[in-house]
Amino acid sequence: MSLRTRSLKVGYGKRVVVEDIDLEVLRGRFVGLLGPNGCGKSTILKTFAKILAPLGGTVYLGKRDLRRIGQGELARRMAVVLTGTPSPGLLTTFDIAAMGRYPHTGFLGRLGKEDIEKIWEALRTVGASELAHRYFGELSDGEKQKVLLARALAQEPEIIILDEPTSHLDPRYRIEVVLILRRLVREKGVTIVASLHDIDLAMKVCDIVVLVKDGRVLACGPPEEVLEEERIAELYNFERASFNSFLGGIELKSRSMGPVYVVAGSGSGAQLYRTLAKHDFGIFTGVLPENDVDFHVARAVGATVVKEKPYREISLKSFSQASELMKESHQVVDAGFPVGEANRRNLELVLGALRQGKVTYALRNEEESRRLYGPHASRIIRSRNISSLIERLWAVECLCEGGGSS
């Protein structure tokens, strides 16, 4: 069975929120809706769940128009978990999960032996069987979300609709919930349609992502094809941040303080770039191979990067570009990069900074600095860690702003 839409318009009253929605959700897929707050993700989900009527177009469940499917049948085929948790008084976790069996019980809603077995199976599947006899109101947010998933699973649905299933959860429960959902997709063939706020999470768990903005579907497809830097910037109007698909995360950008030149490589600069951006330093860096993790992090935080082709020695052209950028920098940092034949010219960059009288730091120990830089090592300021380095950079930058650059 699949969920399909044709020329669907969703909204409230006569106000259209999103239109021209043409999607096909296949069985056993995890589909994530992404978009800024208020873009219509929840409205789409409520229309899929028949809580809201379409303002135009059609939703199909399998081959049937959703409007022609009765609530009883729909409850046996589709489960819905919306934002907010119920306030059930003195009901236990088992009682909440048992509500999922009501579409399968008779007029009196009595639970039979098979129903009780299904409830326990659902609780075990989500790892909540030990909570069965506790009052629902006493549970943490993460525990409540697992129980609501158990209630949905007890319905034995073909599709589960979830609105922000990981919101307000700590990292442990976020991971537990998404792993449960992935397991339902993989092992039971359940179709999951969920609104999400975490781009990195969507990239890791979704088979299909749907990007929603300004009353329309901006893009739809596999996350590895759809979640590109430019598209995410358009989706969320990023100005001082960027999404890096290689890293699978959002990086902050900043260029308000004078630039610091970072000589890095092989991951030695990644955390330093992020910390510099957080503290509003501009960043120049290089020379970095295009396949180096430092290259990707540096680009993501908005650094000016001098690059080189992978597996090649640093060319004179790249070295000259880096040297010119370094002249514009107030301070220089050797991030403690490993040295090989391909990047040996980066040592020359640091030596050039010392000859120019630049304030130069190294995240290396004294012995290693002497081995690499010889007598020039005595002019390098060594820092124990990034925090102490930032304090020194900040102090010198304030002096530069007050009395000219170094």
Contacts in CASP RR format, 6 or more apart in sequence:
PFRMAT RR
TARGET T0000
AUTHOR 0000-0000-0000
METHOD contacts of the structure
MODEL  1
MSLRTRSLKVGYGKRVVVEDIDLEVLRGRFVGLLGPNGCGKSTILKTFAK
ILAPLGGTVYLGKRDLRRIGQGELARRMAVVLTGTPSPGLLTTFDIAAMG
RYPHTGFLGRLGKEDIEKIWEALRTVGASELAHRYFGELSDGEKQKVLLA
RALAQEPEIIILDEPTSHLDPRYRIEVVLILRRLVREKGVTIVASLHDID
LAMKVCDIVVLVKDGRVLACGPPEEVLEEERIAELYNFERASFNSFLGGI
ELKSRSMGPVYVVAGSGSGAQLYRTLAKHDFGIFTGVLPENDVDFHVARA
VGATVVKEKPYREISLKSFSQASELMKESHQVVDAGFPVGEANRRNLELV
LGALRQGKVTYALRNEEESRRLYGPHASRIIRSRNISSLIERLWAVECLC
EGGGSS
1 27 0 8 1.000
1 61 0 8 1.000
1 62 0 8 1.000
1 77 0 8 1.000
1 158 0 8 1.000
1 159 0 8 1.000
1 191 0 8 1.000
2 24 0 8 1.000
2 25 0 8 1.000
2 26 0 8 1.000
2 27 0 8 1.000
2 60 0 8 1.000
2 62 0 8 1.000
2 191 0 8 1.000
3 23 0 8 1.000
3 24 0 8 1.000
3 25 0 8 1.000
3 48 0 8 1.000
3 59 0 8 1.000
3 60 0 8 1.000
3 61 0 8 1.000
3 62 0 8 1.000
3 159 0 8 1.000
3 191 0 8 1.000
3 193 0 8 1.000
4 23 0 8 1.000
4 24 0 8 1.000
4 25 0 8 1.000
4 59 0 8 1.000
4 60 0 8 1.000
4 62 0 8 1.000
5 21 0 8 1.000
5 22 0 8 1.000
5 23 0 8 1.000
5 24 0 8 1.000
5 57 0 8 1.000
5 58 0 8 1.000
5 59 0 8 1.000
5 60 0 8 1.000
6 22 0 8 1.000
6 57 0 8 1.000
6 58 0 8 1.000
6 60 0 8 1.000
7 20 0 8 1.000
7 21 0 8 1.000
7 22 0 8 1.000
7 56 0 8 1.000
7 57 0 8 1.000
7 58 0 8 1.000
8 19 0 8 1.000
8 20 0 8 1.000
8 21 0 8 1.000
8 22 0 8 1.000
8 23 0 8 1.000
8 47 0 8 1.000
8 54 0 8 1.000
8 56 0 8 1.000
8 57 0 8 1.000
8 58 0 8 1.000
8 59 0 8 1.000
9 16 0 8 1.000
9 18 0 8 1.000
9 19 0 8 1.000
9 20 0 8 1.000
9 21 0 8 1.000
9 54 0 8 1.000
9 55 0 8 1.000
9 56 0 8 1.000
9 57 0 8 1.000
10 16 0 8 1.000
10 17 0 8 1.000
10 18 0 8 1.000
10 19 0 8 1.000
10 21 0 8 1.000
10 40 0 8 1.000
10 43 0 8 1.000
10 44 0 8 1.000
10 46 0 8 1.000
10 47 0 8 1.000
10 52 0 8 1.000
10 54 0 8 1.000
10 55 0 8 1.000
11 17 0 8 1.000
11 18 0 8 1.000
11 40 0 8 1.000
11 43 0 8 1.000
11 47 0 8 1.000
11 52 0 8 1.000
11 55 0 8 1.000
12 43 0 8 1.000
12 52 0 8 1.000
13 55 0 8 1.000
14 55 0 8 1.000
16 55 0 8 1.000
16 215 0 8 1.000
17 40 0 8 1.000
17 43 0 8 1.000
17 215 0 8 1.000
18 39 0 8 1.000
18 40 0 8 1.000
18 43 0 8 1.000
18 44 0 8 1.000
18 212 0 8 1.000
18 215 0 8 1.000
18 216 0 8 1.000
18 217 0 8 1.000
19 215 0 8 1.000
19 216 0 8 1.000
20 216 0 8 1.000
20 217 0 8 1.000
21 44 0 8 1.000
21 217 0 8 1.000
22 217 0 8 1.000
23 31 0 8 1.000
23 210 0 8 1.000
23 217 0 8 1.000
23 220 0 8 1.000
25 31 0 8 1.000
25 159 0 8 1.000
25 191 0 8 1.000
25 193 0 8 1.000
25 208 0 8 1.000
26 191 0 8 1.000
27 158 0 8 1.000
27 189 0 8 1.000
27 191 0 8 1.000
28 185 0 8 1.000
28 189 0 8 1.000
28 190 0 8 1.000
28 191 0 8 1.000
28 192 0 8 1.000
29 185 0 8 1.000
29 191 0 8 1.000
29 192 0 8 1.000
29 207 0 8 1.000
29 208 0 8 1.000
30 181 0 8 1.000
30 182 0 8 1.000
30 185 0 8 1.000
30 192 0 8 1.000
30 194 0 8 1.000
30 205 0 8 1.000
30 206 0 8 1.000
30 207 0 8 1.000
30 208 0 8 1.000
31 191 0 8 1.000
31 192 0 8 1.000
31 193 0 8 1.000
31 194 0 8 1.000
31 206 0 8 1.000
31 207 0 8 1.000
31 208 0 8 1.000
31 209 0 8 1.000
31 210 0 8 1.000
32 192 0 8 1.000
32 193 0 8 1.000
32 194 0 8 1.000
32 195 0 8 1.000
32 196 0 8 1.000
32 202 0 8 1.000
32 206 0 8 1.000
32 208 0 8 1.000
32 209 0 8 1.000
32 210 0 8 1.000
33 41 0 8 1.000
33 44 0 8 1.000
33 45 0 8 1.000
33 193 0 8 1.000
33 194 0 8 1.000
33 195 0 8 1.000
33 196 0 8 1.000
33 209 0 8 1.000
33 210 0 8 1.000
33 212 0 8 1.000
34 41 0 8 1.000
34 195 0 8 1.000
34 196 0 8 1.000
34 197 0 8 1.000
34 199 0 8 1.000
34 202 0 8 1.000
34 209 0 8 1.000
34 210 0 8 1.000
34 211 0 8 1.000
34 212 0 8 1.000
34 235 0 8 1.000
35 41 0 8 1.000
35 211 0 8 1.000
35 212 0 8 1.000
35 213 0 8 1.000
35 235 0 8 1.000
35 236 0 8 1.000
36 213 0 8 1.000
36 235 0 8 1.000
36 236 0 8 1.000
36 237 0 8 1.000
39 212 0 8 1.000
39 213 0 8 1.000
39 214 0 8 1.000
39 215 0 8 1.000
40 212 0 8 1.000
40 215 0 8 1.000
41 163 0 8 1.000
41 195 0 8 1.000
41 212 0 8 1.000
42 82 0 8 1.000
42 83 0 8 1.000
42 163 0 8 1.000
42 195 0 8 1.000
43 52 0 8 1.000
44 195 0 8 1.000
44 212 0 8 1.000
45 80 0 8 1.000
45 82 0 8 1.000
45 161 0 8 1.000
45 162 0 8 1.000
45 163 0 8 1.000
45 193 0 8 1.000
45 195 0 8 1.000
46 52 0 8 1.000
46 82 0 8 1.000
47 53 0 8 1.000
47 54 0 8 1.000
47 59 0 8 1.000
48 59 0 8 1.000
48 66 0 8 1.000
48 161 0 8 1.000
48 193 0 8 1.000
49 78 0 8 1.000
49 80 0 8 1.000
49 161 0 8 1.000
50 66 0 8 1.000
50 67 0 8 1.000
50 69 0 8 1.000
50 71 0 8 1.000
50 74 0 8 1.000
51 80 0 8 1.000
53 67 0 8 1.000
54 67 0 8 1.000
58 65 0 8 1.000
58 66 0 8 1.000
58 67 0 8 1.000
59 65 0 8 1.000
59 66 0 8 1.000
59 67 0 8 1.000
60 66 0 8 1.000
61 69 0 8 1.000
61 74 0 8 1.000
61 77 0 8 1.000
61 78 0 8 1.000
61 159 0 8 1.000
66 74 0 8 1.000
69 77 0 8 1.000
72 103 0 8 1.000
75 102 0 8 1.000
75 103 0 8 1.000
75 155 0 8 1.000
76 103 0 8 1.000
76 104 0 8 1.000
76 155 0 8 1.000
76 156 0 8 1.000
76 157 0 8 1.000
77 157 0 8 1.000
77 158 0 8 1.000
77 159 0 8 1.000
78 157 0 8 1.000
78 158 0 8 1.000
78 159 0 8 1.000
78 160 0 8 1.000
78 161 0 8 1.000
79 100 0 8 1.000
79 151 0 8 1.000
79 152 0 8 1.000
79 153 0 8 1.000
79 155 0 8 1.000
79 157 0 8 1.000
79 159 0 8 1.000
79 160 0 8 1.000
79 161 0 8 1.000
80 152 0 8 1.000
80 160 0 8 1.000
80 161 0 8 1.000
80 162 0 8 1.000
81 148 0 8 1.000
81 149 0 8 1.000
81 151 0 8 1.000
81 152 0 8 1.000
81 160 0 8 1.000
81 161 0 8 1.000
81 162 0 8 1.000
81 163 0 8 1.000
81 165 0 8 1.000
82 162 0 8 1.000
82 163 0 8 1.000
83 163 0 8 1.000
83 164 0 8 1.000
83 167 0 8 1.000
85 141 0 8 1.000
85 144 0 8 1.000
85 145 0 8 1.000
85 148 0 8 1.000
86 96 0 8 1.000
86 136 0 8 1.000
87 137 0 8 1.000
88 95 0 8 1.000
88 96 0 8 1.000
88 136 0 8 1.000
88 137 0 8 1.000
89 135 0 8 1.000
89 136 0 8 1.000
89 137 0 8 1.000
90 135 0 8 1.000
91 135 0 8 1.000
91 136 0 8 1.000
92 132 0 8 1.000
92 133 0 8 1.000
92 134 0 8 1.000
92 135 0 8 1.000
92 136 0 8 1.000
93 123 0 8 1.000
93 128 0 8 1.000
93 131 0 8 1.000
93 132 0 8 1.000
93 133 0 8 1.000
93 134 0 8 1.000
93 135 0 8 1.000
93 136 0 8 1.000
93 139 0 8 1.000
93 147 0 8 1.000
94 119 0 8 1.000
94 123 0 8 1.000
94 132 0 8 1.000
94 133 0 8 1.000
95 136 0 8 1.000
96 136 0 8 1.000
96 147 0 8 1.000
96 148 0 8 1.000
96 150 0 8 1.000
96 151 0 8 1.000
97 119 0 8 1.000
97 122 0 8 1.000
97 123 0 8 1.000
97 128 0 8 1.000
97 132 0 8 1.000
97 147 0 8 1.000
97 150 0 8 1.000
97 151 0 8 1.000
97 154 0 8 1.000
98 111 0 8 1.000
98 115 0 8 1.000
98 119 0 8 1.000
98 151 0 8 1.000
98 154 0 8 1.000
99 151 0 8 1.000
99 154 0 8 1.000
100 119 0 8 1.000
100 151 0 8 1.000
100 152 0 8 1.000
100 154 0 8 1.000
100 155 0 8 1.000
101 111 0 8 1.000
101 115 0 8 1.000
101 118 0 8 1.000
101 119 0 8 1.000
101 154 0 8 1.000
101 155 0 8 1.000
102 109 0 8 1.000
103 155 0 8 1.000
104 115 0 8 1.000
104 118 0 8 1.000
104 155 0 8 1.000
104 156 0 8 1.000
105 111 0 8 1.000
105 112 0 8 1.000
105 115 0 8 1.000
111 119 0 8 1.000
118 154 0 8 1.000
118 156 0 8 1.000
119 150 0 8 1.000
119 154 0 8 1.000
120 129 0 8 1.000
120 132 0 8 1.000
122 150 0 8 1.000
122 151 0 8 1.000
122 153 0 8 1.000
122 154 0 8 1.000
123 129 0 8 1.000
123 131 0 8 1.000
123 132 0 8 1.000
123 147 0 8 1.000
123 150 0 8 1.000
125 150 0 8 1.000
125 153 0 8 1.000
125 180 0 8 1.000
125 183 0 8 1.000
125 184 0 8 1.000
126 146 0 8 1.000
126 147 0 8 1.000
126 149 0 8 1.000
126 150 0 8 1.000
126 153 0 8 1.000
126 180 0 8 1.000
127 146 0 8 1.000
127 180 0 8 1.000
128 143 0 8 1.000
128 146 0 8 1.000
128 147 0 8 1.000
128 150 0 8 1.000
131 139 0 8 1.000
131 143 0 8 1.000
131 146 0 8 1.000
131 147 0 8 1.000
136 144 0 8 1.000
136 147 0 8 1.000
137 144 0 8 1.000
139 147 0 8 1.000
140 173 0 8 1.000
141 168 0 8 1.000
141 169 0 8 1.000
141 173 0 8 1.000
142 169 0 8 1.000
142 170 0 8 1.000
142 173 0 8 1.000
142 176 0 8 1.000
142 177 0 8 1.000
143 173 0 8 1.000
145 165 0 8 1.000
145 166 0 8 1.000
145 169 0 8 1.000
145 173 0 8 1.000
145 177 0 8 1.000
146 173 0 8 1.000
146 176 0 8 1.000
146 177 0 8 1.000
146 180 0 8 1.000
149 160 0 8 1.000
149 165 0 8 1.000
149 177 0 8 1.000
149 180 0 8 1.000
149 181 0 8 1.000
152 160 0 8 1.000
153 160 0 8 1.000
153 184 0 8 1.000
153 190 0 8 1.000
157 190 0 8 1.000
158 190 0 8 1.000
158 191 0 8 1.000
159 190 0 8 1.000
159 191 0 8 1.000
159 192 0 8 1.000
159 193 0 8 1.000
160 181 0 8 1.000
160 184 0 8 1.000
160 190 0 8 1.000
160 191 0 8 1.000
160 192 0 8 1.000
160 193 0 8 1.000
161 193 0 8 1.000
161 194 0 8 1.000
162 181 0 8 1.000
162 192 0 8 1.000
162 193 0 8 1.000
162 194 0 8 1.000
162 195 0 8 1.000
163 194 0 8 1.000
163 195 0 8 1.000
164 194 0 8 1.000
164 195 0 8 1.000
164 196 0 8 1.000
164 197 0 8 1.000
165 177 0 8 1.000
165 178 0 8 1.000
165 181 0 8 1.000
165 194 0 8 1.000
165 196 0 8 1.000
166 173 0 8 1.000
166 174 0 8 1.000
166 177 0 8 1.000
166 178 0 8 1.000
166 196 0 8 1.000
166 197 0 8 1.000
166 198 0 8 1.000
166 201 0 8 1.000
167 197 0 8 1.000
169 177 0 8 1.000
174 198 0 8 1.000
174 201 0 8 1.000
178 201 0 8 1.000
178 204 0 8 1.000
178 205 0 8 1.000
181 192 0 8 1.000
181 194 0 8 1.000
181 205 0 8 1.000
182 205 0 8 1.000
184 190 0 8 1.000
184 192 0 8 1.000
185 191 0 8 1.000
185 192 0 8 1.000
185 207 0 8 1.000
196 202 0 8 1.000
196 206 0 8 1.000
199 227 0 8 1.000
199 232 0 8 1.000
199 243 0 8 1.000
199 248 0 8 1.000
199 249 0 8 1.000
199 250 0 8 1.000
200 248 0 8 1.000
200 249 0 8 1.000
200 250 0 8 1.000
202 209 0 8 1.000
202 223 0 8 1.000
202 227 0 8 1.000
203 223 0 8 1.000
203 224 0 8 1.000
203 227 0 8 1.000
203 245 0 8 1.000
203 248 0 8 1.000
206 223 0 8 1.000
207 222 0 8 1.000
208 220 0 8 1.000
208 221 0 8 1.000
208 222 0 8 1.000
208 223 0 8 1.000
209 219 0 8 1.000
209 220 0 8 1.000
209 221 0 8 1.000
209 222 0 8 1.000
209 223 0 8 1.000
209 226 0 8 1.000
209 227 0 8 1.000
210 217 0 8 1.000
210 219 0 8 1.000
210 220 0 8 1.000
210 221 0 8 1.000
211 217 0 8 1.000
211 218 0 8 1.000
211 219 0 8 1.000
211 220 0 8 1.000
211 226 0 8 1.000
211 231 0 8 1.000
211 235 0 8 1.000
212 218 0 8 1.000
213 234 0 8 1.000
213 235 0 8 1.000
218 231 0 8 1.000
218 234 0 8 1.000
218 235 0 8 1.000
219 226 0 8 1.000
219 231 0 8 1.000
220 226 0 8 1.000
224 245 0 8 1.000
227 243 0 8 1.000
227 245 0 8 1.000
228 245 0 8 1.000
229 242 0 8 1.000
229 243 0 8 1.000
229 244 0 8 1.000
229 245 0 8 1.000
229 300 0 8 1.000
232 238 0 8 1.000
232 242 0 8 1.000
232 243 0 8 1.000
233 242 0 8 1.000
233 243 0 8 1.000
238 250 0 8 1.000
239 253 0 8 1.000
240 252 0 8 1.000
240 253 0 8 1.000
240 254 0 8 1.000
241 250 0 8 1.000
241 251 0 8 1.000
241 252 0 8 1.000
241 253 0 8 1.000
242 250 0 8 1.000
242 251 0 8 1.000
242 253 0 8 1.000
242 300 0 8 1.000
242 301 0 8 1.000
242 302 0 8 1.000
243 249 0 8 1.000
243 250 0 8 1.000
243 251 0 8 1.000
243 300 0 8 1.000
244 250 0 8 1.000
244 251 0 8 1.000
244 296 0 8 1.000
244 297 0 8 1.000
244 299 0 8 1.000
244 300 0 8 1.000
246 296 0 8 1.000
247 293 0 8 1.000
247 296 0 8 1.000
247 297 0 8 1.000
247 300 0 8 1.000
249 300 0 8 1.000
251 274 0 8 1.000
251 277 0 8 1.000
251 297 0 8 1.000
251 300 0 8 1.000
251 301 0 8 1.000
251 302 0 8 1.000
252 274 0 8 1.000
252 277 0 8 1.000
252 278 0 8 1.000
252 301 0 8 1.000
253 277 0 8 1.000
253 301 0 8 1.000
253 302 0 8 1.000
254 276 0 8 1.000
254 277 0 8 1.000
254 278 0 8 1.000
254 279 0 8 1.000
254 280 0 8 1.000
254 281 0 8 1.000
254 282 0 8 1.000
254 301 0 8 1.000
255 282 0 8 1.000
255 283 0 8 1.000
255 302 0 8 1.000
256 280 0 8 1.000
256 282 0 8 1.000
257 279 0 8 1.000
257 280 0 8 1.000
257 281 0 8 1.000
257 282 0 8 1.000
257 397 0 8 1.000
258 281 0 8 1.000
258 282 0 8 1.000
258 329 0 8 1.000
258 330 0 8 1.000
258 397 0 8 1.000
258 400 0 8 1.000
259 281 0 8 1.000
259 282 0 8 1.000
259 283 0 8 1.000
259 284 0 8 1.000
259 304 0 8 1.000
259 328 0 8 1.000
259 329 0 8 1.000
259 330 0 8 1.000
260 276 0 8 1.000
260 281 0 8 1.000
260 282 0 8 1.000
260 283 0 8 1.000
260 284 0 8 1.000
260 329 0 8 1.000
260 330 0 8 1.000
260 331 0 8 1.000
260 332 0 8 1.000
260 333 0 8 1.000
260 393 0 8 1.000
261 284 0 8 1.000
261 285 0 8 1.000
261 325 0 8 1.000
261 326 0 8 1.000
261 329 0 8 1.000
261 331 0 8 1.000
261 332 0 8 1.000
261 333 0 8 1.000
261 349 0 8 1.000
261 353 0 8 1.000
261 358 0 8 1.000
262 269 0 8 1.000
262 272 0 8 1.000
262 273 0 8 1.000
262 276 0 8 1.000
262 283 0 8 1.000
262 284 0 8 1.000
262 285 0 8 1.000
262 286 0 8 1.000
262 298 0 8 1.000
262 303 0 8 1.000
262 332 0 8 1.000
262 333 0 8 1.000
262 335 0 8 1.000
263 285 0 8 1.000
263 286 0 8 1.000
263 332 0 8 1.000
263 333 0 8 1.000
263 334 0 8 1.000
263 335 0 8 1.000
263 337 0 8 1.000
263 346 0 8 1.000
263 349 0 8 1.000
263 350 0 8 1.000
264 270 0 8 1.000
264 272 0 8 1.000
264 273 0 8 1.000
264 285 0 8 1.000
264 286 0 8 1.000
264 288 0 8 1.000
264 294 0 8 1.000
264 298 0 8 1.000
264 335 0 8 1.000
264 336 0 8 1.000
264 337 0 8 1.000
265 288 0 8 1.000
265 289 0 8 1.000
265 292 0 8 1.000
265 294 0 8 1.000
265 335 0 8 1.000
265 337 0 8 1.000
265 338 0 8 1.000
265 343 0 8 1.000
265 346 0 8 1.000
266 292 0 8 1.000
266 293 0 8 1.000
266 294 0 8 1.000
266 337 0 8 1.000
266 338 0 8 1.000
267 292 0 8 1.000
267 293 0 8 1.000
267 294 0 8 1.000
267 297 0 8 1.000
267 337 0 8 1.000
268 294 0 8 1.000
268 335 0 8 1.000
268 336 0 8 1.000
268 337 0 8 1.000
268 338 0 8 1.000
268 363 0 8 1.000
269 285 0 8 1.000
269 294 0 8 1.000
269 297 0 8 1.000
269 298 0 8 1.000
269 335 0 8 1.000
269 337 0 8 1.000
270 293 0 8 1.000
270 294 0 8 1.000
270 297 0 8 1.000
271 386 0 8 1.000
272 333 0 8 1.000
272 335 0 8 1.000
272 363 0 8 1.000
272 386 0 8 1.000
272 389 0 8 1.000
273 283 0 8 1.000
273 285 0 8 1.000
273 294 0 8 1.000
273 297 0 8 1.000
273 298 0 8 1.000
273 301 0 8 1.000
273 303 0 8 1.000
274 297 0 8 1.000
274 301 0 8 1.000
275 386 0 8 1.000
275 390 0 8 1.000
276 282 0 8 1.000
276 283 0 8 1.000
276 301 0 8 1.000
276 390 0 8 1.000
276 393 0 8 1.000
277 283 0 8 1.000
277 301 0 8 1.000
277 302 0 8 1.000
279 390 0 8 1.000
279 393 0 8 1.000
279 394 0 8 1.000
281 393 0 8 1.000
281 397 0 8 1.000
282 303 0 8 1.000
283 298 0 8 1.000
283 301 0 8 1.000
283 302 0 8 1.000
283 303 0 8 1.000
283 304 0 8 1.000
284 303 0 8 1.000
284 304 0 8 1.000
284 306 0 8 1.000
284 325 0 8 1.000
284 326 0 8 1.000
284 328 0 8 1.000
284 329 0 8 1.000
285 294 0 8 1.000
285 298 0 8 1.000
285 303 0 8 1.000
285 304 0 8 1.000
285 305 0 8 1.000
285 306 0 8 1.000
286 298 0 8 1.000
286 305 0 8 1.000
286 306 0 8 1.000
286 307 0 8 1.000
286 322 0 8 1.000
286 346 0 8 1.000
286 349 0 8 1.000
287 306 0 8 1.000
287 307 0 8 1.000
287 308 0 8 1.000
287 314 0 8 1.000
287 318 0 8 1.000
287 319 0 8 1.000
287 321 0 8 1.000
287 322 0 8 1.000
287 343 0 8 1.000
287 345 0 8 1.000
287 346 0 8 1.000
287 349 0 8 1.000
288 294 0 8 1.000
288 295 0 8 1.000
288 298 0 8 1.000
288 305 0 8 1.000
288 306 0 8 1.000
288 307 0 8 1.000
288 308 0 8 1.000
289 295 0 8 1.000
289 307 0 8 1.000
289 308 0 8 1.000
289 309 0 8 1.000
289 310 0 8 1.000
289 311 0 8 1.000
289 312 0 8 1.000
289 342 0 8 1.000
290 307 0 8 1.000
290 308 0 8 1.000
290 309 0 8 1.000
290 310 0 8 1.000
291 310 0 8 1.000
292 310 0 8 1.000
295 305 0 8 1.000
295 307 0 8 1.000
298 305 0 8 1.000
299 305 0 8 1.000
304 325 0 8 1.000
306 318 0 8 1.000
306 321 0 8 1.000
306 322 0 8 1.000
306 325 0 8 1.000
307 318 0 8 1.000
308 314 0 8 1.000
308 315 0 8 1.000
308 318 0 8 1.000
311 342 0 8 1.000
312 342 0 8 1.000
313 341 0 8 1.000
313 342 0 8 1.000
313 343 0 8 1.000
313 344 0 8 1.000
313 345 0 8 1.000
314 342 0 8 1.000
314 343 0 8 1.000
314 344 0 8 1.000
314 345 0 8 1.000
314 346 0 8 1.000
319 345 0 8 1.000
319 348 0 8 1.000
319 349 0 8 1.000
322 349 0 8 1.000
323 349 0 8 1.000
323 352 0 8 1.000
326 332 0 8 1.000
326 349 0 8 1.000
326 352 0 8 1.000
326 353 0 8 1.000
326 356 0 8 1.000
326 358 0 8 1.000
327 356 0 8 1.000
329 358 0 8 1.000
330 358 0 8 1.000
330 359 0 8 1.000
330 396 0 8 1.000
330 397 0 8 1.000
330 400 0 8 1.000
330 405 0 8 1.000
330 406 0 8 1.000
331 358 0 8 1.000
331 359 0 8 1.000
331 360 0 8 1.000
331 361 0 8 1.000
331 393 0 8 1.000
331 396 0 8 1.000
331 397 0 8 1.000
331 406 0 8 1.000
332 349 0 8 1.000
332 350 0 8 1.000
332 353 0 8 1.000
332 358 0 8 1.000
332 359 0 8 1.000
332 360 0 8 1.000
332 361 0 8 1.000
333 360 0 8 1.000
333 361 0 8 1.000
333 362 0 8 1.000
333 363 0 8 1.000
333 389 0 8 1.000
333 393 0 8 1.000
334 350 0 8 1.000
334 360 0 8 1.000
334 361 0 8 1.000
334 362 0 8 1.000
334 363 0 8 1.000
334 364 0 8 1.000
334 380 0 8 1.000
335 363 0 8 1.000
336 362 0 8 1.000
336 363 0 8 1.000
336 364 0 8 1.000
337 343 0 8 1.000
337 346 0 8 1.000
339 346 0 8 1.000
339 347 0 8 1.000
339 372 0 8 1.000
347 372 0 8 1.000
347 373 0 8 1.000
350 360 0 8 1.000
350 362 0 8 1.000
350 373 0 8 1.000
350 380 0 8 1.000
351 373 0 8 1.000
351 376 0 8 1.000
352 358 0 8 1.000
353 360 0 8 1.000
354 360 0 8 1.000
354 373 0 8 1.000
354 376 0 8 1.000
354 379 0 8 1.000
354 380 0 8 1.000
357 406 0 8 1.000
358 406 0 8 1.000
359 381 0 8 1.000
359 396 0 8 1.000
359 406 0 8 1.000
360 379 0 8 1.000
360 380 0 8 1.000
360 381 0 8 1.000
361 380 0 8 1.000
361 381 0 8 1.000
361 382 0 8 1.000
361 383 0 8 1.000
361 389 0 8 1.000
361 392 0 8 1.000
361 393 0 8 1.000
362 369 0 8 1.000
362 380 0 8 1.000
362 381 0 8 1.000
362 382 0 8 1.000
362 383 0 8 1.000
363 382 0 8 1.000
363 383 0 8 1.000
363 385 0 8 1.000
363 386 0 8 1.000
363 389 0 8 1.000
364 372 0 8 1.000
364 382 0 8 1.000
365 382 0 8 1.000
366 377 0 8 1.000
366 382 0 8 1.000
369 377 0 8 1.000
369 380 0 8 1.000
369 382 0 8 1.000
370 377 0 8 1.000
373 380 0 8 1.000
381 392 0 8 1.000
383 389 0 8 1.000
383 392 0 8 1.000
396 406 0 8 1.000
400 406 0 8 1.000
END
